């Protein structure tokens, strides 16, 4: 069974964006894998991490996307908050930028996902 952690809140701390889960999560044995995928059914970007040679799926939900866009614009560092510290999500900017460009106008992700991504990440600045 795959392990998923869901991050639904985001807060700024010292010019870094910290993703927060609704309930406490342990990240003590988790290491960043530097890859992201999309779960268009859950309207989430999913950062891949590893724990004991198994993938852990860190879901970055739509409720955080506005702050995520700001972090992308500011080239800020991104962290997932755990009970015993924070995990830096290495490579997230490149991965997210690639996914956004791939999702734009691409109905393979579903019209709703495309619309949500475009409205947050691709609106005229």
ZAFI-307913 format. One record per atom (N, C-alpha, C): residue in three letters; atom name; x, y, z. Coordinates in nm, 2 decimals, padded with zeros to 4 digits. Each point is the difference from the previous one (the first is absolute). Layout:
<residuo: ALA&atomo: CA&x: X&y: Y&z: Z> .
...
This chain:
<residuo: UNK&atomo: N&x: 00.08&y: -00.12&z: 00.00> .
<residuo: UNK&atomo: CA&x: -00.08&y: 00.12&z: 00.00> .
<residuo: UNK&atomo: C&x: 00.09&y: 00.12&z: 00.00> .
<residuo: UNK&atomo: N&x: -00.03&y: 00.10&z: -00.09> .
<residuo: UNK&atomo: CA&x: 00.08&y: 00.11&z: -00.01> .
<residuo: UNK&atomo: C&x: -00.03&y: 00.11&z: 00.11> .
<residuo: UNK&atomo: N&x: 00.10&y: 00.06&z: 00.05> .
<residuo: UNK&atomo: CA&x: -00.01&y: 00.10&z: 00.11> .
<residuo: UNK&atomo: C&x: -00.02&y: 00.14&z: -00.06> .
<residuo: UNK&atomo: N&x: -00.11&y: 00.06&z: 00.04> .
<residuo: UNK&atomo: CA&x: -00.02&y: 00.14&z: -00.05> .
<residuo: UNK&atomo: C&x: -00.01&y: 00.09&z: 00.12> .
<residuo: UNK&atomo: N&x: 00.05&y: 00.12&z: -00.02> .
<residuo: UNK&atomo: CA&x: -00.01&y: 00.11&z: 00.10> .
<residuo: UNK&atomo: C&x: -00.06&y: 00.12&z: -00.07> .
<residuo: UNK&atomo: N&x: -00.10&y: 00.06&z: 00.06> .
<residuo: UNK&atomo: CA&x: -00.08&y: 00.11&z: -00.06> .
<residuo: UNK&atomo: C&x: 00.03&y: 00.13&z: 00.06> .
<residuo: UNK&atomo: N&x: 00.05&y: 00.10&z: -00.08> .
<residuo: UNK&atomo: CA&x: 00.03&y: 00.13&z: 00.04> .
<residuo: UNK&atomo: C&x: -00.10&y: 00.10&z: -00.05> .
<residuo: UNK&atomo: N&x: -00.08&y: 00.06&z: 00.09> .
<residuo: UNK&atomo: CA&x: -00.11&y: 00.08&z: -00.04> .
<residuo: UNK&atomo: C&x: 00.01&y: 00.15&z: 00.04> .
<residuo: UNK&atomo: N&x: 00.11&y: 00.03&z: 00.07> .
<residuo: UNK&atomo: CA&x: 00.02&y: 00.14&z: 00.04> .
<residuo: UNK&atomo: C&x: 00.15&y: 00.04&z: -00.03> .
<residuo: UNK&atomo: N&x: 00.02&y: 00.13&z: -00.01> .
<residuo: UNK&atomo: CA&x: 00.13&y: 00.05&z: -00.03> .
<residuo: UNK&atomo: C&x: 00.02&y: 00.13&z: 00.08> .
<residuo: UNK&atomo: N&x: 00.12&y: 00.01&z: 00.06> .
<residuo: UNK&atomo: CA&x: 00.03&y: 00.12&z: 00.08> .
<residuo: UNK&atomo: C&x: 00.14&y: 00.05&z: -00.04> .
<residuo: UNK&atomo: N&x: 00.03&y: 00.13&z: 00.01> .
<residuo: UNK&atomo: CA&x: 00.13&y: 00.05&z: -00.03> .
<residuo: UNK&atomo: C&x: 00.08&y: 00.01&z: 00.13> .
<residuo: UNK&atomo: N&x: 00.12&y: -00.03&z: 00.00> .
<residuo: UNK&atomo: CA&x: 00.09&y: 00.01&z: 00.11> .
<residuo: UNK&atomo: C&x: 00.14&y: 00.04&z: -00.06> .
<residuo: UNK&atomo: N&x: 00.05&y: 00.11&z: 00.04> .
<residuo: UNK&atomo: CA&x: 00.14&y: 00.04&z: -00.05> .
<residuo: UNK&atomo: C&x: 00.01&y: -00.01&z: -00.15> .
<residuo: UNK&atomo: N&x: -00.09&y: 00.05&z: -00.07> .
<residuo: UNK&atomo: CA&x: 00.00&y: 00.00&z: -00.15> .
<residuo: UNK&atomo: C&x: 00.01&y: -00.14&z: -00.06> .
<residuo: UNK&atomo: N&x: -00.05&y: -00.10&z: 00.08> .
<residuo: UNK&atomo: CA&x: -00.01&y: -00.14&z: -00.05> .
<residuo: UNK&atomo: C&x: -00.15&y: -00.04&z: 00.02> .
<residuo: UNK&atomo: N&x: -00.05&y: -00.08&z: -00.09> .
<residuo: UNK&atomo: CA&x: -00.14&y: -00.05&z: 00.01> .
<residuo: UNK&atomo: C&x: 00.00&y: -00.13&z: 00.06> .
<residuo: UNK&atomo: N&x: -00.08&y: -00.01&z: 00.11> .
<residuo: UNK&atomo: CA&x: -00.01&y: -00.13&z: 00.07> .
<residuo: UNK&atomo: C&x: -00.14&y: -00.06&z: -00.02> .
<residuo: UNK&atomo: N&x: 00.00&y: -00.12&z: -00.05> .
<residuo: UNK&atomo: CA&x: -00.13&y: -00.07&z: -00.02> .
<residuo: UNK&atomo: C&x: -00.03&y: -00.07&z: 00.13> .
<residuo: UNK&atomo: N&x: -00.13&y: 00.00&z: 00.03> .
<residuo: UNK&atomo: CA&x: -00.04&y: -00.06&z: 00.13> .
<residuo: UNK&atomo: C&x: -00.12&y: -00.09&z: -00.03> .
<residuo: UNK&atomo: N&x: 00.00&y: -00.11&z: 00.07> .
<residuo: UNK&atomo: CA&x: -00.10&y: -00.10&z: -00.01> .
<residuo: UNK&atomo: C&x: -00.11&y: 00.03&z: 00.11> .
<residuo: UNK&atomo: N&x: -00.12&y: -00.06&z: -00.03> .
<residuo: UNK&atomo: CA&x: -00.11&y: 00.02&z: 00.10> .
<residuo: UNK&atomo: C&x: 00.03&y: -00.07&z: 00.13> .
<residuo: UNK&atomo: N&x: 00.07&y: -00.11&z: -00.01> .
<residuo: UNK&atomo: CA&x: 00.03&y: -00.08&z: 00.13> .
<residuo: UNK&atomo: C&x: 00.15&y: -00.02&z: 00.00> .
<residuo: UNK&atomo: N&x: 00.06&y: -00.02&z: 00.12> .
<residuo: UNK&atomo: CA&x: 00.14&y: -00.02&z: 00.01> .
<residuo: UNK&atomo: C&x: 00.06&y: -00.11&z: -00.09> .
<residuo: UNK&atomo: N&x: 00.11&y: 00.02&z: -00.06> .
<residuo: UNK&atomo: CA&x: 00.06&y: -00.10&z: -00.09> .
<residuo: UNK&atomo: C&x: 00.15&y: -00.01&z: 00.04> .
<residuo: UNK&atomo: N&x: 00.05&y: -00.12&z: 00.00> .
<residuo: UNK&atomo: CA&x: 00.14&y: -00.02&z: 00.03> .
<residuo: UNK&atomo: C&x: 00.08&y: -00.01&z: -00.14> .
<residuo: UNK&atomo: N&x: 00.10&y: 00.08&z: 00.00> .
<residuo: UNK&atomo: CA&x: 00.09&y: 00.00&z: -00.12> .
<residuo: UNK&atomo: C&x: 00.15&y: -00.03&z: 00.04> .
<residuo: UNK&atomo: N&x: 00.01&y: -00.06&z: 00.12> .
<residuo: UNK&atomo: CA&x: 00.14&y: -00.02&z: 00.05> .
<residuo: UNK&atomo: C&x: 00.08&y: -00.09&z: -00.09> .
<residuo: UNK&atomo: N&x: -00.05&y: -00.10&z: -00.07> .
<residuo: UNK&atomo: CA&x: 00.07&y: -00.09&z: -00.08> .
<residuo: UNK&atomo: C&x: -00.02&y: 00.02&z: -00.15> .
<residuo: UNK&atomo: N&x: -00.06&y: 00.12&z: -00.03> .
<residuo: UNK&atomo: CA&x: -00.04&y: 00.03&z: -00.14> .
<residuo: UNK&atomo: C&x: 00.11&y: 00.08&z: -00.06> .
<residuo: UNK&atomo: N&x: 00.03&y: -00.03&z: -00.13> .
<residuo: UNK&atomo: CA&x: 00.10&y: 00.07&z: -00.08> .
<residuo: UNK&atomo: C&x: -00.07&y: 00.05&z: -00.13> .
<residuo: UNK&atomo: N&x: 00.03&y: 00.12&z: -00.04> .
<residuo: UNK&atomo: CA&x: -00.05&y: 00.05&z: -00.13> .
<residuo: UNK&atomo: C&x: 00.05&y: -00.08&z: -00.11> .
<residuo: UNK&atomo: N&x: -00.09&y: -00.02&z: -00.10> .
<residuo: UNK&atomo: CA&x: 00.04&y: -00.07&z: -00.12> .
<residuo: UNK&atomo: C&x: 00.02&y: 00.09&z: -00.12> .
<residuo: UNK&atomo: N&x: -00.05&y: 00.12&z: 00.01> .
<residuo: UNK&atomo: CA&x: 00.02&y: 00.10&z: -00.10> .
<residuo: UNK&atomo: C&x: -00.09&y: -00.01&z: -00.12> .
<residuo: UNK&atomo: N&x: -00.11&y: -00.07&z: 00.01> .
<residuo: UNK&atomo: CA&x: -00.09&y: -00.02&z: -00.11> .
<residuo: UNK&atomo: C&x: -00.15&y: 00.03&z: 00.04> .
<residuo: UNK&atomo: N&x: -00.07&y: 00.05&z: -00.10> .
<residuo: UNK&atomo: CA&x: -00.15&y: 00.03&z: 00.03> .
<residuo: UNK&atomo: C&x: -00.08&y: -00.06&z: -00.12> .
<residuo: UNK&atomo: N&x: -00.12&y: -00.04&z: 00.04> .
<residuo: UNK&atomo: CA&x: -00.10&y: -00.05&z: -00.09> .
<residuo: UNK&atomo: C&x: -00.13&y: 00.07&z: 00.03> .
<residuo: UNK&atomo: N&x: -00.10&y: -00.04&z: -00.08> .
<residuo: UNK&atomo: CA&x: -00.13&y: 00.07&z: 00.02> .
<residuo: UNK&atomo: C&x: -00.11&y: -00.11&z: 00.03> .
<residuo: UNK&atomo: N&x: -00.09&y: 00.03&z: 00.10> .
<residuo: UNK&atomo: CA&x: -00.12&y: -00.08&z: 00.02> .
<residuo: UNK&atomo: C&x: -00.11&y: 00.08&z: -00.04> .
<residuo: UNK&atomo: N&x: -00.05&y: -00.01&z: -00.12> .
<residuo: UNK&atomo: CA&x: -00.10&y: 00.09&z: -00.05> .
<residuo: UNK&atomo: C&x: -00.14&y: -00.03&z: 00.07> .
<residuo: UNK&atomo: N&x: -00.02&y: -00.12&z: 00.04> .
<residuo: UNK&atomo: CA&x: -00.12&y: -00.03&z: 00.07> .
<residuo: UNK&atomo: C&x: -00.01&y: 00.07&z: 00.14> .
<residuo: UNK&atomo: N&x: 00.11&y: 00.01&z: 00.06> .
<residuo: UNK&atomo: CA&x: 00.01&y: 00.07&z: 00.14> .
<residuo: UNK&atomo: C&x: 00.03&y: 00.15&z: -00.01> .
<residuo: UNK&atomo: N&x: 00.02&y: 00.05&z: -00.13> .
<residuo: UNK&atomo: CA&x: 00.04&y: 00.14&z: -00.02> .
<residuo: UNK&atomo: C&x: 00.12&y: 00.03&z: 00.09> .
<residuo: UNK&atomo: N&x: 00.11&y: -00.08&z: -00.03> .
<residuo: UNK&atomo: CA&x: 00.12&y: 00.02&z: 00.09> .
<residuo: UNK&atomo: C&x: 00.12&y: -00.03&z: -00.09> .
<residuo: UNK&atomo: N&x: 00.11&y: 00.08&z: 00.04> .
<residuo: UNK&atomo: CA&x: 00.13&y: -00.04&z: -00.04> .
<residuo: UNK&atomo: C&x: 00.05&y: -00.09&z: 00.10> .
<residuo: UNK&atomo: N&x: 00.08&y: -00.10&z: -00.04> .
<residuo: UNK&atomo: CA&x: 00.05&y: -00.10&z: 00.09> .
<residuo: UNK&atomo: C&x: 00.15&y: 00.00&z: 00.00> .
<residuo: UNK&atomo: N&x: 00.07&y: 00.03&z: 00.11> .
<residuo: UNK&atomo: CA&x: 00.14&y: 00.00&z: 00.01> .
<residuo: UNK&atomo: C&x: 00.04&y: -00.14&z: 00.05> .
<residuo: UNK&atomo: N&x: 00.10&y: -00.06&z: -00.07> .
<residuo: UNK&atomo: CA&x: 00.04&y: -00.14&z: 00.04> .
<residuo: UNK&atomo: C&x: 00.12&y: 00.01&z: 00.09> .
<residuo: UNK&atomo: N&x: -00.01&y: -00.07&z: 00.11> .
<residuo: UNK&atomo: CA&x: 00.10&y: -00.01&z: 00.10> .
<residuo: UNK&atomo: C&x: 00.02&y: -00.15&z: 00.03> .
<residuo: UNK&atomo: N&x: 00.11&y: -00.03&z: 00.07> .
<residuo: UNK&atomo: CA&x: 00.03&y: -00.14&z: 00.03> .
<residuo: UNK&atomo: C&x: 00.02&y: -00.02&z: 00.15> .
<residuo: UNK&atomo: N&x: -00.05&y: -00.12&z: 00.04> .
<residuo: UNK&atomo: CA&x: 00.02&y: -00.04&z: 00.14> .
<residuo: UNK&atomo: C&x: 00.02&y: -00.15&z: 00.00> .
<residuo: UNK&atomo: N&x: 00.12&y: -00.04&z: 00.05> .
<residuo: UNK&atomo: CA&x: 00.04&y: -00.14&z: 00.01> .
<residuo: UNK&atomo: C&x: -00.02&y: -00.07&z: -00.14> .
<residuo: UNK&atomo: N&x: 00.05&y: 00.06&z: -00.11> .
<residuo: UNK&atomo: CA&x: 00.00&y: -00.05&z: -00.13> .
<residuo: UNK&atomo: C&x: -00.14&y: -00.01&z: -00.06> .
<residuo: UNK&atomo: N&x: -00.10&y: 00.07&z: 00.06> .
<residuo: UNK&atomo: CA&x: -00.13&y: 00.00&z: -00.06> .
<residuo: UNK&atomo: C&x: -00.04&y: 00.15&z: -00.03> .
<residuo: UNK&atomo: N&x: -00.08&y: 00.01&z: -00.10> .
<residuo: UNK&atomo: CA&x: -00.05&y: 00.14&z: -00.03> .
<residuo: UNK&atomo: C&x: -00.11&y: 00.04&z: 00.10> .
<residuo: UNK&atomo: N&x: 00.01&y: 00.13&z: 00.03> .
<residuo: UNK&atomo: CA&x: -00.10&y: 00.07&z: 00.08> .
<residuo: UNK&atomo: C&x: -00.06&y: 00.11&z: -00.09> .
<residuo: UNK&atomo: N&x: -00.13&y: 00.01&z: 00.00> .
<residuo: UNK&atomo: CA&x: -00.06&y: 00.10&z: -00.09> .
<residuo: UNK&atomo: C&x: -00.05&y: 00.12&z: 00.08> .
<residuo: UNK&atomo: N&x: 00.06&y: 00.11&z: -00.02> .
<residuo: UNK&atomo: CA&x: -00.03&y: 00.12&z: 00.07> .
<residuo: UNK&atomo: C&x: -00.10&y: 00.08&z: -00.08> .
<residuo: UNK&atomo: N&x: -00.13&y: 00.00&z: 00.03> .
<residuo: UNK&atomo: CA&x: -00.10&y: 00.07&z: -00.08> .
<residuo: UNK&atomo: C&x: 00.00&y: 00.15&z: 00.04> .
<residuo: UNK&atomo: N&x: 00.01&y: 00.08&z: -00.10> .
<residuo: UNK&atomo: CA&x: 00.00&y: 00.14&z: 00.01> .
<residuo: UNK&atomo: C&x: -00.13&y: 00.05&z: -00.06> .
<residuo: UNK&atomo: N&x: -00.10&y: 00.02&z: 00.09> .
<residuo: UNK&atomo: CA&x: -00.14&y: 00.02&z: -00.05> .
<residuo: UNK&atomo: C&x: -00.02&y: 00.15&z: -00.05> .
<residuo: UNK&atomo: N&x: -00.11&y: 00.01&z: -00.07> .
<residuo: UNK&atomo: CA&x: -00.04&y: 00.12&z: -00.06> .
<residuo: UNK&atomo: C&x: -00.01&y: 00.12&z: 00.09> .
<residuo: UNK&atomo: N&x: -00.03&y: -00.03&z: 00.13> .
<residuo: UNK&atomo: CA&x: -00.01&y: 00.11&z: 00.10> .
<residuo: UNK&atomo: C&x: 00.13&y: 00.07&z: 00.02> .
<residuo: UNK&atomo: N&x: 00.11&y: -00.06&z: -00.04> .
<residuo: UNK&atomo: CA&x: 00.13&y: 00.06&z: 00.02> .
<residuo: UNK&atomo: C&x: 00.06&y: 00.07&z: -00.13> .
<residuo: UNK&atomo: N&x: -00.07&y: -00.01&z: -00.11> .
<residuo: UNK&atomo: CA&x: 00.05&y: 00.04&z: -00.12> .
<residuo: UNK&atomo: C&x: 00.03&y: 00.14&z: -00.02> .
<residuo: UNK&atomo: N&x: -00.08&y: 00.09&z: 00.06> .
<residuo: UNK&atomo: CA&x: 00.02&y: 00.14&z: -00.01> .
<residuo: UNK&atomo: C&x: 00.14&y: 00.04&z: 00.06> .
<residuo: UNK&atomo: N&x: 00.03&y: -00.06&z: 00.12> .
<residuo: UNK&atomo: CA&x: 00.12&y: 00.03&z: 00.06> .
<residuo: UNK&atomo: C&x: 00.12&y: -00.07&z: -00.07> .
<residuo: UNK&atomo: N&x: -00.03&y: -00.12&z: -00.06> .
<residuo: UNK&atomo: CA&x: 00.10&y: -00.07&z: -00.08> .
<residuo: UNK&atomo: C&x: 00.04&y: 00.09&z: -00.12> .
<residuo: UNK&atomo: N&x: -00.10&y: 00.06&z: -00.06> .
<residuo: UNK&atomo: CA&x: 00.03&y: 00.09&z: -00.11> .
<residuo: UNK&atomo: C&x: 00.09&y: 00.12&z: 00.04> .
<residuo: UNK&atomo: N&x: -00.03&y: 00.05&z: 00.12> .
<residuo: UNK&atomo: CA&x: 00.09&y: 00.11&z: 00.05> .
<residuo: UNK&atomo: C&x: 00.14&y: -00.05&z: 00.02> .
<residuo: UNK&atomo: N&x: 00.01&y: -00.12&z: 00.06> .
<residuo: UNK&atomo: CA&x: 00.13&y: -00.05&z: 00.02> .
<residuo: UNK&atomo: C&x: 00.08&y: -00.03&z: -00.13> .
<residuo: UNK&atomo: N&x: -00.07&y: -00.04&z: -00.10> .
<residuo: UNK&atomo: CA&x: 00.06&y: -00.02&z: -00.13> .
<residuo: UNK&atomo: C&x: 00.05&y: 00.13&z: -00.06> .
<residuo: UNK&atomo: N&x: -00.08&y: 00.10&z: 00.01> .
<residuo: UNK&atomo: CA&x: 00.03&y: 00.14&z: -00.05> .
<residuo: UNK&atomo: C&x: 00.13&y: 00.05&z: 00.08> .
<residuo: UNK&atomo: N&x: 00.00&y: -00.02&z: 00.13> .
<residuo: UNK&atomo: CA&x: 00.11&y: 00.05&z: 00.08> .
<residuo: UNK&atomo: C&x: 00.12&y: -00.10&z: 00.01> .
<residuo: UNK&atomo: N&x: -00.01&y: -00.11&z: -00.07> .
<residuo: UNK&atomo: CA&x: 00.11&y: -00.10&z: 00.00> .
<residuo: UNK&atomo: C&x: 00.03&y: -00.04&z: 00.15> .
<residuo: UNK&atomo: N&x: -00.10&y: -00.01&z: 00.08> .
<residuo: UNK&atomo: CA&x: 00.01&y: -00.03&z: 00.14> .
<residuo: UNK&atomo: C&x: 00.03&y: -00.15&z: 00.02> .
<residuo: UNK&atomo: N&x: 00.05&y: -00.04&z: 00.11> .
<residuo: UNK&atomo: CA&x: 00.02&y: -00.14&z: 00.04> .
<residuo: UNK&atomo: C&x: -00.13&y: -00.05&z: 00.05> .
<residuo: UNK&atomo: N&x: -00.03&y: -00.13&z: -00.02> .
<residuo: UNK&atomo: CA&x: -00.12&y: -00.06&z: 00.04> .
<residuo: UNK&atomo: C&x: 00.03&y: -00.12&z: 00.10> .
<residuo: UNK&atomo: N&x: -00.08&y: 00.00&z: 00.11> .
<residuo: UNK&atomo: CA&x: 00.02&y: -00.10&z: 00.10> .
<residuo: UNK&atomo: C&x: -00.13&y: -00.07&z: 00.03> .
<residuo: UNK&atomo: N&x: 00.00&y: -00.12&z: 00.04> .
<residuo: UNK&atomo: CA&x: -00.12&y: -00.07&z: 00.06> .
<residuo: UNK&atomo: C&x: 00.03&y: -00.01&z: 00.15> .
<residuo: UNK&atomo: N&x: -00.10&y: 00.04&z: 00.08> .
<residuo: UNK&atomo: CA&x: 00.02&y: 00.00&z: 00.14> .
<residuo: UNK&atomo: C&x: -00.04&y: -00.14&z: 00.06> .
<residuo: UNK&atomo: N&x: 00.09&y: -00.05&z: 00.09> .
<residuo: UNK&atomo: CA&x: -00.03&y: -00.12&z: 00.07> .
<residuo: UNK&atomo: C&x: 00.01&y: 00.02&z: 00.15> .
<residuo: UNK&atomo: N&x: -00.04&y: -00.10&z: 00.07> .
<residuo: UNK&atomo: CA&x: 00.00&y: 00.02&z: 00.15> .
<residuo: UNK&atomo: C&x: 00.14&y: 00.02&z: 00.06> .
<residuo: UNK&atomo: N&x: 00.10&y: -00.04&z: -00.07> .
<residuo: UNK&atomo: CA&x: 00.14&y: 00.01&z: 00.06> .
<residuo: UNK&atomo: C&x: 00.09&y: 00.09&z: -00.09> .
<residuo: UNK&atomo: N&x: -00.06&y: 00.07&z: -00.09> .
<residuo: UNK&atomo: CA&x: 00.08&y: 00.09&z: -00.08> .
<residuo: UNK&atomo: C&x: -00.06&y: 00.02&z: -00.14> .
<residuo: UNK&atomo: N&x: 00.08&y: 00.05&z: -00.09> .
<residuo: UNK&atomo: CA&x: -00.05&y: 00.03&z: -00.13> .
<residuo: UNK&atomo: C&x: 00.09&y: -00.07&z: -00.11> .
<residuo: UNK&atomo: N&x: -00.07&y: -00.04&z: -00.11> .
<residuo: UNK&atomo: CA&x: 00.07&y: -00.07&z: -00.11> .
<residuo: UNK&atomo: C&x: 00.00&y: 00.10&z: -00.12> .
<residuo: UNK&atomo: N&x: 00.12&y: 00.04&z: -00.05> .
<residuo: UNK&atomo: CA&x: 00.00&y: 00.08&z: -00.12> .
<residuo: UNK&atomo: C&x: -00.03&y: -00.08&z: -00.12> .
<residuo: UNK&atomo: N&x: -00.09&y: 00.06&z: -00.08> .
<residuo: UNK&atomo: CA&x: -00.05&y: -00.07&z: -00.12> .
<residuo: UNK&atomo: C&x: 00.09&y: 00.05&z: -00.12> .
<residuo: UNK&atomo: N&x: 00.11&y: -00.07&z: -00.01> .
<residuo: UNK&atomo: CA&x: 00.11&y: 00.04&z: -00.10> .
<residuo: UNK&atomo: C&x: -00.05&y: -00.02&z: -00.14> .
<residuo: UNK&atomo: N&x: 00.03&y: 00.09&z: -00.08> .
<residuo: UNK&atomo: CA&x: -00.03&y: -00.01&z: -00.15> .
<residuo: UNK&atomo: C&x: -00.15&y: 00.03&z: -00.03> .
<residuo: UNK&atomo: N&x: -00.07&y: 00.05&z: 00.10> .
<residuo: UNK&atomo: CA&x: -00.14&y: 00.02&z: -00.02> .
<residuo: UNK&atomo: C&x: -00.04&y: 00.11&z: -00.11> .
<residuo: UNK&atomo: N&x: 00.08&y: 00.10&z: -00.01> .
<residuo: UNK&atomo: CA&x: -00.03&y: 00.11&z: -00.09> .
<residuo: UNK&atomo: C&x: 00.01&y: -00.05&z: -00.15> .
<residuo: UNK&atomo: N&x: 00.11&y: -00.07&z: -00.03> .
<residuo: UNK&atomo: CA&x: 00.01&y: -00.05&z: -00.13> .
<residuo: UNK&atomo: C&x: -00.11&y: -00.11&z: -00.04> .
<residuo: UNK&atomo: N&x: -00.03&y: -00.08&z: 00.10> .
<residuo: UNK&atomo: CA&x: -00.10&y: -00.10&z: -00.02> .
<residuo: UNK&atomo: C&x: -00.14&y: 00.06&z: -00.02> .
<residuo: UNK&atomo: N&x: -00.03&y: 00.09&z: 00.09> .
<residuo: UNK&atomo: CA&x: -00.13&y: 00.06&z: -00.01> .
<residuo: UNK&atomo: C&x: -00.02&y: 00.09&z: -00.13> .
<residuo: UNK&atomo: N&x: 00.11&y: 00.07&z: -00.03> .
<residuo: UNK&atomo: CA&x: -00.01&y: 00.08&z: -00.13> .
<residuo: UNK&atomo: C&x: -00.02&y: -00.09&z: -00.12> .
<residuo: UNK&atomo: N&x: 00.07&y: -00.12&z: 00.00> .
<residuo: UNK&atomo: CA&x: -00.02&y: -00.09&z: -00.11> .
<residuo: UNK&atomo: C&x: -00.15&y: -00.05&z: 00.00> .
<residuo: UNK&atomo: N&x: -00.05&y: -00.04&z: 00.11> .
<residuo: UNK&atomo: CA&x: -00.14&y: -00.05&z: 00.01> .
<residuo: UNK&atomo: C&x: -00.10&y: 00.10&z: -00.05> .
<residuo: UNK&atomo: N&x: 00.02&y: 00.12&z: 00.05> .
<residuo: UNK&atomo: CA&x: -00.09&y: 00.11&z: -00.04> .
<residuo: UNK&atomo: C&x: 00.00&y: 00.02&z: -00.15> .
<residuo: UNK&atomo: N&x: 00.11&y: 00.00&z: -00.06> .
<residuo: UNK&atomo: CA&x: 00.01&y: 00.02&z: -00.14> .
<residuo: UNK&atomo: C&x: -00.06&y: -00.12&z: -00.08> .
<residuo: UNK&atomo: N&x: 00.01&y: -00.11&z: 00.06> .
<residuo: UNK&atomo: CA&x: -00.06&y: -00.12&z: -00.06> .
<residuo: UNK&atomo: C&x: -00.15&y: -00.01&z: 00.01> .
<residuo: UNK&atomo: N&x: -00.05&y: 00.06&z: 00.11> .
<residuo: UNK&atomo: CA&x: -00.14&y: -00.01&z: 00.03> .
<residuo: UNK&atomo: C&x: -00.08&y: 00.11&z: -00.08> .
<residuo: UNK&atomo: N&x: 00.07&y: 00.11&z: -00.03> .
<residuo: UNK&atomo: CA&x: -00.07&y: 00.11&z: -00.07> .
<residuo: UNK&atomo: C&x: -00.06&y: -00.05&z: -00.13> .
<residuo: UNK&atomo: N&x: -00.14&y: 00.02&z: -00.01> .
<residuo: UNK&atomo: CA&x: -00.07&y: -00.04&z: -00.12> .
<residuo: UNK&atomo: C&x: -00.01&y: -00.15&z: -00.03> .
<residuo: UNK&atomo: N&x: 00.05&y: -00.08&z: 00.09> .
<residuo: UNK&atomo: CA&x: 00.01&y: -00.15&z: -00.02> .
<residuo: UNK&atomo: C&x: -00.12&y: -00.07&z: 00.07> .
<residuo: UNK&atomo: N&x: -00.10&y: -00.03&z: -00.08> .
<residuo: UNK&atomo: CA&x: -00.12&y: -00.07&z: 00.06> .
<residuo: UNK&atomo: C&x: 00.03&y: -00.14&z: 00.05> .
<residuo: UNK&atomo: N&x: 00.11&y: -00.05&z: -00.02> .
<residuo: UNK&atomo: CA&x: 00.04&y: -00.13&z: 00.05> .
<residuo: UNK&atomo: C&x: -00.01&y: 00.00&z: 00.16> .
<residuo: UNK&atomo: N&x: 00.02&y: 00.12&z: 00.05> .
<residuo: UNK&atomo: CA&x: 00.00&y: 00.01&z: 00.15> .
<residuo: UNK&atomo: C&x: -00.14&y: 00.02&z: 00.05> .
<residuo: UNK&atomo: N&x: -00.10&y: 00.02&z: -00.09> .
<residuo: UNK&atomo: CA&x: -00.13&y: 00.02&z: 00.04> .
<residuo: UNK&atomo: C&x: -00.03&y: 00.15&z: 00.00> .
<residuo: UNK&atomo: N&x: -00.11&y: 00.04&z: -00.06> .
<residuo: UNK&atomo: CA&x: -00.03&y: 00.15&z: -00.02> .
<residuo: UNK&atomo: C&x: 00.00&y: 00.07&z: 00.14> .
<residuo: UNK&atomo: N&x: -00.05&y: -00.06&z: 00.10> .
<residuo: UNK&atomo: CA&x: 00.00&y: 00.07&z: 00.13> .
<residuo: UNK&atomo: C&x: 00.14&y: 00.03&z: 00.05> .
<residuo: UNK&atomo: N&x: 00.09&y: -00.10&z: -00.01> .
<residuo: UNK&atomo: CA&x: 00.13&y: 00.02&z: 00.05> .
<residuo: UNK&atomo: C&x: 00.07&y: 00.10&z: -00.08> .
<residuo: UNK&atomo: N&x: -00.01&y: 00.00&z: -00.13> .
<residuo: UNK&atomo: CA&x: 00.06&y: 00.10&z: -00.09> .
<residuo: UNK&atomo: C&x: -00.05&y: 00.14&z: 00.04> .
<residuo: UNK&atomo: N&x: -00.13&y: 00.01&z: 00.02> .
<residuo: UNK&atomo: CA&x: -00.06&y: 00.13&z: 00.03> .
<residuo: UNK&atomo: C&x: 00.05&y: 00.05&z: 00.14> .
<residuo: UNK&atomo: N&x: 00.01&y: -00.09&z: 00.09> .
<residuo: UNK&atomo: CA&x: 00.05&y: 00.04&z: 00.14> .
<residuo: UNK&atomo: C&x: 00.15&y: 00.05&z: -00.01> .
<residuo: UNK&atomo: N&x: 00.08&y: -00.08&z: -00.07> .
<residuo: UNK&atomo: CA&x: 00.15&y: 00.03&z: -00.01> .
<residuo: UNK&atomo: C&x: 00.01&y: 00.13&z: -00.08> .
<residuo: UNK&atomo: N&x: -00.07&y: 00.02&z: -00.11> .
<residuo: UNK&atomo: CA&x: 00.02&y: 00.12&z: -00.08> .
<residuo: UNK&atomo: C&x: -00.05&y: 00.12&z: 00.08> .
<residuo: UNK&atomo: N&x: -00.10&y: -00.01&z: 00.08> .
<residuo: UNK&atomo: CA&x: -00.05&y: 00.12&z: 00.07> .
<residuo: UNK&atomo: C&x: 00.09&y: 00.04&z: 00.11> .
<residuo: UNK&atomo: N&x: 00.08&y: -00.09&z: 00.06> .
<residuo: UNK&atomo: CA&x: 00.10&y: 00.04&z: 00.10> .
<residuo: UNK&atomo: C&x: 00.13&y: 00.03&z: -00.05> .
<residuo: UNK&atomo: N&x: 00.05&y: -00.08&z: -00.09> .
<residuo: UNK&atomo: CA&x: 00.14&y: 00.01&z: -00.04> .
<residuo: UNK&atomo: C&x: 00.03&y: 00.07&z: -00.13> .
<residuo: UNK&atomo: N&x: -00.11&y: 00.01&z: -00.08> .
<residuo: UNK&atomo: CA&x: 00.02&y: 00.06&z: -00.14> .
<residuo: UNK&atomo: C&x: -00.08&y: 00.12&z: -00.02> .
<residuo: UNK&atomo: N&x: -00.05&y: 00.07&z: 00.10> .
<residuo: UNK&atomo: CA&x: -00.08&y: 00.12&z: -00.02> .
<residuo: UNK&atomo: C&x: 00.10&y: 00.11&z: -00.03> .
<residuo: UNK&atomo: N&x: -00.05&y: 00.10&z: -00.08> .
<residuo: UNK&atomo: CA&x: 00.08&y: 00.11&z: -00.04> .
<residuo: UNK&atomo: C&x: 00.05&y: 00.08&z: 00.13> .
<residuo: UNK&atomo: N&x: 00.13&y: 00.02&z: 00.00> .
<residuo: UNK&atomo: CA&x: 00.06&y: 00.07&z: 00.12> .
<residuo: UNK&atomo: C&x: -00.01&y: 00.15&z: -00.02> .
